[in-house]
Amino acid sequence: MLPQAARRLDTSPALWPAEVRVAVEWLNLDAASYRQLHQAHNGDGTMIRAEVLDTIAHRGKLHNPQTGSGGMLVGVVDEVGPGSPLGLSVGDRIATLVSLTLTPLHITDGLAGWDGRSEQAPAAGHAILFARSVAAVLPDDLPVPLALAVLDVCGAPALTDRVVRRYPAPAVAVLGAAGKSGSLSLAAARRAGAARCIGVVPHPGEAAALAATGLADEVVVADARDPVALATAIGRPVDVTVVCVDVPGCEHGAILATADGGTVVFFSMATSFTAAALGAEGLAADVTMLVGNGYLPGHAAYALQLLHEEAGVRALFQARLAR
């Protein structure tokens, strides 16, 4: 059984030859997992922290049993096995670019520095990276929380870029466009040749913030869980729809908003792929549906490039971190 599917992982600090041990500094819960925890505990940070600690203690990894998702971490390389192919050195400050659902993790400080009210948690402990793990050395010119936020979703803009380039001057809609992965995906779509970029957000406040960045040609307010309302708000069906929401139930709306021959990219851990497949069948929708798996070659460098070069993206990230 591979680590992601395992019920529990061995968190022993002793290394096999191809492994790397990391001294943990920060955890970053993925958006869908944190939203589920926040809702389950009515925003009680103490209860959220307790559940996260309980999950890690019982599973040896951060693997939310409700959403099936986890997040990623930042830490300093503590030891490198002689057979590790990752190219890391002791002392490197890195972000792991693989999910915490498959990363052995042991926490020693009880997450005492975290109030449970944000996705990012200062932490102490250790994690183990395997030979096929992926990690990026953090840039010196970015604060750790900002770099962590960007690298948490760096697969989204890279995949958006790849898909948009398959179409001549396509129309692209991004659901959850004011969020981390959404704003990066909008920027990537524009750079990849999109002729029309539509940002979909659930609230007027987010619409105003997104409109101020100039990342989207059109900003619409719609509940992505309401298929008819979403399709009506978008208007003419688009060639590419990128789903970056952190709530379940948005599959059918994304499909209905996409033109025949188009592509839907589900970059959301809240997605039900059963609902997506059966929904497309039920709507007689001739669309390609892709699972955003979070990894493409060069995805970390590309996301960081967008953060540096797109003022609108950086503004949204900084505003999110300041909450």
RODO-2510 file (C-alpha; in nm, 4 decimals, decimal comma):
residues 323
     n   res          X          Y          Z
     1     m     0,0000     0,0000     0,0000
     2     l     0,1306     0,3457    -0,0901
     3     p     0,1516     0,6150     0,1814
     4     q    -0,1487     0,8223     0,0763
     5     a    -0,3837     0,5251     0,0987
     6     a    -0,2428     0,3959     0,4261
     7     r    -0,4442     0,4363     0,7431
     8     r    -0,1315     0,5176     0,9444
     9     l     0,2322     0,5970     0,8634
    10     d     0,5482     0,5148     1,0574
    11     t     0,6908     0,8431     1,1890
    12     s     1,0214     0,7070     1,3165
    13     p     1,2986     0,9683     1,2691
    14     a     1,5467     0,7011     1,1555
    15     l     1,6027     0,7208     0,7803
    16     w     1,6140     0,4649     0,5039
    17     p     1,8917     0,5419     0,2524
    18     a     1,6741     0,7371     0,0070
    19     e     1,4839     0,9449     0,2654
    20     v     1,5197     1,2973     0,4050
    21     r     1,4220     1,4172     0,7527
    22     v     1,2892     1,7713     0,7903
    23     a     1,2606     1,9747     1,1105
    24     v     0,9105     2,1210     1,0810
    25     e     0,8544     2,4962     1,1181
    26     w     0,5109     2,5556     0,9622
    27     l     0,2096     2,3535     0,8541
    28     n    -0,0287     2,4809     0,5876
    29     l    -0,3713     2,3142     0,5866
    30     d    -0,5338     2,3021     0,2453
    31     a    -0,8344     2,5315     0,2039
    32     a    -1,0983     2,2587     0,1781
    33     s    -0,9734     2,0840     0,4920
    34     y    -0,9547     2,4028     0,6948
    35     r    -1,3034     2,5134     0,5868
    36     q    -1,4454     2,1753     0,6901
    37     l    -1,2760     2,1959     1,0306
    38     h    -1,3872     2,5561     1,0802
    39     q    -1,7480     2,4671     1,0024
    40     a    -1,7443     2,1508     1,2125
    41     h    -1,6272     2,3416     1,5204
    42     n    -1,8103     2,6715     1,4564
    43     g    -1,4790     2,8542     1,4278
    44     d    -1,3554     2,7432     1,7722
    45     g    -0,9787     2,7559     1,7253
    46     t    -0,9063     2,5413     2,0314
    47     m    -1,1258     2,2626     1,8976
    48     i    -0,9775     2,2922     1,5482
    49     r    -0,6254     2,2624     1,6872
    50     a    -0,7256     1,9633     1,8998
    51     e    -0,8709     1,7781     1,6017
    52     v    -0,5650     1,8450     1,3860
    53     l    -0,3375     1,7165     1,6615
    54     d    -0,5565     1,4105     1,7109
    55     t    -0,5487     1,3323     1,3385
    56     i    -0,1695     1,3587     1,3244
    57     a    -0,1249     1,1494     1,6402
    58     h    -0,3513     0,8688     1,5199
    59     r    -0,2535     0,8625     1,1528
    60     g     0,1113     0,9675     1,1567
    61     k     0,0250     1,2272     0,8926
    62     l    -0,2144     1,5171     0,8449
    63     h    -0,4944     1,3465     0,6544
    64     n    -0,8409     1,4908     0,7156
    65     p    -1,0803     1,1933     0,7221
    66     q    -1,3718     1,4061     0,6013
    67     t    -1,2134     1,5789     0,3011
    68     g    -0,9365     1,3281     0,2306
    69     s    -0,6914     1,6172     0,2027
    70     g    -0,4088     1,7600     0,4103
    71     g    -0,1795     2,0439     0,3059
    72     m     0,1974     2,0952     0,3008
    73     l     0,4761     2,2201     0,5278
    74     v     0,7862     2,4343     0,5592
    75     g     1,0924     2,3168     0,7488
    76     v     1,4686     2,2863     0,7536
    77     v     1,6455     1,9776     0,6218
    78     d     1,7876     1,7955     0,9221
    79     e     1,9396     1,4836     0,7653
    80     v     1,9749     1,3471     0,4130
    81     g     2,0030     0,9769     0,3399
    82     p     2,2989     0,8805     0,1183
    83     g     2,0674     0,7551    -0,1545
    84     s     1,8244     1,0488    -0,1684
    85     p     1,7699     1,1780    -0,5228
    86     l     1,6048     1,5053    -0,4133
    87     g     1,9180     1,7201    -0,4290
    88     l     1,8656     1,8667    -0,0825
    89     s     2,1338     1,9579     0,1705
    90     v     2,1290     1,9817     0,5486
    91     g     2,0244     2,3344     0,6432
    92     d     1,8069     2,4004     0,3364
    93     r     1,4760     2,5693     0,4269
    94     i     1,2210     2,3978     0,2060
    95     a     0,8534     2,3737     0,1302
    96     t     0,7227     2,0258     0,0616
    97     l     0,5285     2,0106    -0,2623
    98     v     0,3614     1,6804    -0,1843
    99     s     0,0522     1,6407     0,0291
   100     l     0,0670     1,5930     0,4043
   101     t    -0,1727     1,3013     0,3455
   102     l     0,1305     1,0961     0,2391
   103     t     0,4065     1,2585     0,4478
   104     p     0,5078     1,0932     0,7794
   105     l     0,4649     1,3693     1,0385
   106     h     0,5295     1,3913     1,4126
   107     i     0,4493     1,7058     1,6137
   108     t     0,6273     1,7770     1,9431
   109     d     0,4973     2,1201     2,0518
   110     g     0,1221     2,0557     2,0554
   111     l     0,0892     2,3366     1,7966
   112     a     0,1081     2,5726     2,0927
   113     g     0,1799     2,8747     1,8734
   114     w    -0,1336     2,8298     1,6614
   115     d    -0,4733     2,9699     1,7567
   116     g    -0,6552     2,7468     1,5070
   117     r    -0,8034     3,0439     1,3243
   118     s    -0,5989     3,0362     1,0065
   119     e    -0,4730     2,7812     0,7569
   120     q    -0,1078     2,8330     0,8562
   121     a     0,0206     2,6897     1,1828
   122     p     0,3673     2,7369     1,3350
   123     a     0,4829     2,3948     1,4481
   124     a     0,7727     2,1894     1,5772
   125     g     0,8422     1,8267     1,5006
   126     h     0,9764     1,6241     1,2111
   127     a     0,8614     1,4947     0,8743
   128     i     1,0041     1,2364     0,6363
   129     l     1,0378     1,2812     0,2603
   130     f     1,0622     0,9812     0,0318
   131     a     1,2682     0,9364    -0,2830
   132     r     0,9701     1,0384    -0,4989
   133     s     0,8672     1,3345    -0,2840
   134     v     0,8939     1,6866    -0,4226
   135     a     1,0313     1,9892    -0,2375
   136     a     1,1428     2,3422    -0,3212
   137     v     1,4108     2,5462    -0,1476
   138     l     1,2431     2,8662    -0,0292
   139     p     1,3518     3,1938    -0,1902
   140     d     1,5343     3,4366     0,0375
   141     d     1,3347     3,7392    -0,0783
   142     l     0,9918     3,6252     0,0427
   143     p     0,8537     3,5961     0,3962
   144     v     0,7928     3,2326     0,4830
   145     p     0,4137     3,2678     0,5225
   146     l     0,3847     3,4261     0,1770
   147     a     0,6061     3,1659     0,0096
   148     l     0,4151     2,8905     0,1898
   149     a     0,0817     3,0245     0,0657
   150     v     0,2005     3,0365    -0,2949
   151     l     0,3709     2,6987    -0,3031
   152     d     0,0667     2,5359    -0,1426
   153     v    -0,1226     2,5845    -0,4712
   154     c     0,1567     2,6039    -0,7268
   155     g     0,0161     2,3201    -0,9357
   156     a    -0,2914     2,5240    -1,0339
   157     p    -0,1345     2,7945    -1,2523
   158     a     0,0990     2,5474    -1,4216
   159     l    -0,1877     2,3203    -1,5242
   160     t    -0,4021     2,6175    -1,6265
   161     d    -0,1198     2,7363    -1,8506
   162     r    -0,0911     2,3943    -2,0142
   163     v    -0,4650     2,3613    -2,0801
   164     v    -0,5286     2,7158    -2,2024
   165     r    -0,2470     2,6879    -2,4595
   166     r    -0,4373     2,4043    -2,6270
   167     y    -0,7044     2,6473    -2,7497
   168     p    -0,6765     2,9469    -2,9863
   169     a    -0,7636     3,2599    -2,7823
   170     p    -1,0068     3,0808    -2,5485
   171     a    -1,2552     3,2172    -2,2998
   172     v    -1,1637     3,1051    -1,9469
   173     a    -1,3678     3,1112    -1,6259
   174     v    -1,2097     3,0624    -1,2855
   175     l    -1,4367     2,9674    -0,9957
   176     g    -1,3031     3,0925    -0,6639
   177     a    -1,1001     3,3506    -0,8529
   178     a    -1,0083     3,5714    -0,5565
   179     g    -0,8453     3,2867    -0,3658
   180     k    -0,4891     3,1615    -0,3773
   181     s    -0,5106     2,9103    -0,6593
   182     g    -0,7807     3,1133    -0,8347
   183     s    -0,5823     3,4360    -0,8634
   184     l    -0,2731     3,2501    -0,9833
   185     s    -0,4833     3,0627    -1,2391
   186     l    -0,6315     3,3859    -1,3743
   187     a    -0,2846     3,5312    -1,4215
   188     a    -0,1654     3,2108    -1,5879
   189     a    -0,4660     3,2015    -1,8227
   190     r    -0,4019     3,5552    -1,9424
   191     r    -0,0321     3,4833    -2,0053
   192     a    -0,1198     3,1633    -2,1913
   193     g    -0,3324     3,3523    -2,4450
   194     a    -0,6849     3,3640    -2,3046
   195     a    -0,8930     3,6232    -2,4913
   196     r    -1,1514     3,6559    -2,2137
   197     c    -1,0951     3,5882    -1,8448
   198     i    -1,3950     3,5667    -1,6116
   199     g    -1,3457     3,5599    -1,2376
   200     v    -1,6297     3,4057    -1,0386
   201     v    -1,6564     3,4857    -0,6665
   202     p    -1,9315     3,4234    -0,4090
   203     h    -1,9523     3,7665    -0,2420
   204     p    -1,9529     4,1344    -0,3468
   205     g    -1,6563     4,2055    -0,1187
   206     e    -1,4421     3,9520    -0,3029
   207     a    -1,5688     4,0904    -0,6338
   208     a    -1,4461     4,4385    -0,5446
   209     a    -1,1071     4,3083    -0,4339
   210     l    -1,0629     4,1030    -0,7508
   211     a    -1,1815     4,3821    -0,9814
   212     a    -0,9221     4,6165    -0,8307
   213     t    -0,6404     4,3844    -0,9381
   214     g    -0,7255     4,3834    -1,3093
   215     l    -0,6637     4,0089    -1,3306
   216     a    -1,0071     3,9412    -1,4855
   217     d    -1,1862     4,1025    -1,7787
   218     e    -1,5151     4,0345    -1,6037
   219     v    -1,5914     3,9660    -1,2391
   220     v    -1,9230     3,8007    -1,1580
   221     v    -2,0828     3,7163    -0,8263
   222     a    -2,2492     3,3753    -0,8259
   223     d    -2,2924     3,0706    -0,6057
   224     a    -2,0927     2,8031    -0,7861
   225     r    -2,3073     2,5388    -0,6152
   226     d    -2,6126     2,6576    -0,8155
   227     p    -2,5556     2,5303    -1,1704
   228     v    -2,8192     2,7418    -1,3423
   229     a    -2,7265     3,0601    -1,1578
   230     l    -2,3586     3,0070    -1,2342
   231     a    -2,4139     2,9383    -1,6034
   232     t    -2,6437     3,2407    -1,6291
   233     a    -2,3895     3,4668    -1,4591
   234     i    -2,1095     3,3560    -1,6922
   235     g    -2,3257     3,3854    -2,0021
   236     r    -2,1843     3,2329    -2,3180
   237     p    -2,0183     2,9007    -2,2259
   238     v    -1,6414     2,9194    -2,1958
   239     d    -1,3713     2,6990    -2,3429
   240     v    -1,1917     2,6348    -2,0135
   241     t    -1,3301     2,6355    -1,6593
   242     v    -1,0890     2,6143    -1,3672
   243     v    -1,2469     2,5119    -1,0368
   244     c    -1,0565     2,6554    -0,7390
   245     v    -1,3346     2,6574    -0,4784
   246     d    -1,3041     2,5213    -0,1244
   247     v    -1,6654     2,4031    -0,0903
   248     p    -1,8314     2,0876    -0,2286
   249     g    -2,1116     2,0794    -0,4821
   250     c    -1,9654     2,2897    -0,7655
   251     e    -1,9156     2,0128    -1,0211
   252     h    -2,2380     2,0508    -1,2189
   253     g    -2,2149     2,4271    -1,2444
   254     a    -1,8640     2,4069    -1,3835
   255     i    -1,9743     2,1532    -1,6442
   256     l    -2,2819     2,3551    -1,7451
   257     a    -2,0719     2,6698    -1,7881
   258     t    -1,8287     2,4953    -2,0262
   259     a    -1,8840     2,4723    -2,4003
   260     d    -1,8875     2,1423    -2,5877
   261     g    -1,5288     2,0515    -2,6691
   262     g    -1,4092     2,2504    -2,3688
   263     t    -1,2159     2,1464    -2,0601
   264     v    -1,2942     2,1616    -1,6903
   265     v    -0,9951     2,1582    -1,4557
   266     f    -1,0909     2,0524    -1,1038
   267     f    -0,8226     2,1981    -0,8817
   268     s    -1,0172     2,1567    -0,5589
   269     m    -1,0006     1,8932    -0,2879
   270     a    -1,3721     1,9503    -0,2295
   271     t    -1,4545     1,7942    -0,5674
   272     s    -1,6610     1,4768    -0,5934
   273     f    -1,5308     1,3097    -0,9042
   274     t    -1,8284     1,0744    -0,9042
   275     a    -2,0605     1,3762    -0,9166
   276     a    -1,8512     1,5276    -1,1944
   277     a    -1,8549     1,2140    -1,4100
   278     l    -2,2237     1,1384    -1,3630
   279     g    -2,3176     1,5042    -1,3938
   280     a    -2,1450     1,5385    -1,7296
   281     e    -2,3218     1,2263    -1,8471
   282     g    -2,6571     1,3518    -1,7255
   283     l    -2,6097     1,6894    -1,8948
   284     a    -2,4911     1,5259    -2,2193
   285     a    -2,1861     1,7466    -2,1909
   286     d    -1,8995     1,6802    -2,4304
   287     v    -1,6272     1,8169    -2,2044
   288     t    -1,2881     1,6922    -2,0966
   289     m    -1,2458     1,6839    -1,7191
   290     l    -0,9028     1,6945    -1,5606
   291     v    -0,7941     1,6288    -1,2043
   292     g    -0,5410     1,8852    -1,0893
   293     n    -0,2882     1,6618    -0,9167
   294     g    -0,0717     1,9460    -0,7856
   295     y     0,2432     1,8565    -0,9768
   296     l     0,3917     1,9590    -1,3085
   297     p     0,7608     2,0058    -1,3842
   298     g     0,8624     2,3624    -1,2993
   299     h     0,5366     2,4423    -1,1207
   300     a     0,6980     2,5992    -0,8124
   301     a     0,9216     2,8360    -1,0099
   302     y     0,6298     2,9392    -1,2308
   303     a     0,4014     3,0211    -0,9375
   304     l     0,6733     3,2261    -0,7702
   305     q     0,7351     3,4086    -1,0988
   306     l     0,3665     3,5046    -1,1157
   307     l     0,3783     3,6308    -0,7585
   308     h     0,6797     3,8480    -0,8380
   309     e     0,5546     3,9821    -1,1699
   310     e     0,1780     4,0156    -1,1189
   311     a     0,0994     4,2949    -0,8722
   312     g    -0,2646     4,1899    -0,8545
   313     v    -0,1775     3,8372    -0,7462
   314     r     0,0584     3,9625    -0,4789
   315     a    -0,2012     4,2089    -0,3475
   316     l    -0,4603     3,9343    -0,3014
   317     f    -0,2124     3,7061    -0,1272
   318     q    -0,0936     3,9778     0,1079
   319     a    -0,4493     4,0786     0,1932
   320     r    -0,5347     3,7165     0,2696
   321     l    -0,2363     3,6755     0,4992
   322     a    -0,3156     4,0007     0,6807
   323     r    -0,6593     3,8780     0,7955
***
